[in-house]
């Protein structure tokens, strides 16, 4: 609830001063000029868009690097993969990389 002082009417001099202030807009020299509402909102909107774009690019770069390092550099040459010794077997089950071959007369790997 307002007090009596807050409800007190303005004097005629105060009304004249406030009317004079309205008639004479502030100048740049006085330092009282404030940016208009439209320029403030345009500036804050452009900063907001810039922040969103920077955030998006940062997240995209982070995800790209995570996938790159998780799956390797992308060089999946079959030539670079060598078979383990002993993992090769012929149709009879002999392992040629260890020197065993099929002997028809013995009917076993020799």
Residue pairs with C-beta under 8 A, 6 or more apart in sequence:
10 18
26 32
26 33
27 33
35 43
68 74
83 97
85 97
85 98
86 95
86 97
86 98
87 97
88 95
88 96
88 97
89 95
90 96
90 101
90 102
92 102
92 109
93 109
94 100
94 101
94 102
94 109
95 109
100 109
100 110
101 109
101 110
102 108
102 109
102 110
103 109
103 110
